[in-house]
């Protein structure tokens, strides 16, 4: 199935979850990571159970320190 991840088209397996996308992006440490699916925040506790659907728009954001 096709989904958009951070503005890029990605092909993923039909049973893919939000957690699979975070792993696909090789995020080692999920602290400071936020995920939105179709402009709705997905709680971290739900990452492994929220299944993606064809055409979903996923945004994976990482907080960074700086100044």
Secondary structure in CASP SS format (residue, H / E / C, confidence):
PFRMAT SS
TARGET T0000
AUTHOR 0000-0000-0000
METHOD secondary structure of the structure
MODEL  1
X C 1.00
X E 1.00
X E 1.00
X E 1.00
X E 1.00
X C 1.00
X C 1.00
X E 1.00
X E 1.00
X E 1.00
X E 1.00
X C 1.00
X C 1.00
X C 1.00
X C 1.00
X C 1.00
X E 1.00
X H 1.00
X H 1.00
X H 1.00
X H 1.00
X H 1.00
X H 1.00
X H 1.00
X C 1.00
X C 1.00
X C 1.00
X C 1.00
X C 1.00
X C 1.00
X C 1.00
X C 1.00
X E 1.00
X E 1.00
X E 1.00
X E 1.00
X E 1.00
X C 1.00
X C 1.00
X E 1.00
X E 1.00
X E 1.00
X C 1.00
X H 1.00
X H 1.00
X H 1.00
X C 1.00
X C 1.00
X C 1.00
X C 1.00
X E 1.00
X C 1.00
X C 1.00
X C 1.00
X C 1.00
X C 1.00
X E 1.00
X E 1.00
X E 1.00
X E 1.00
X E 1.00
X E 1.00
X C 1.00
X C 1.00
X C 1.00
X C 1.00
X C 1.00
END
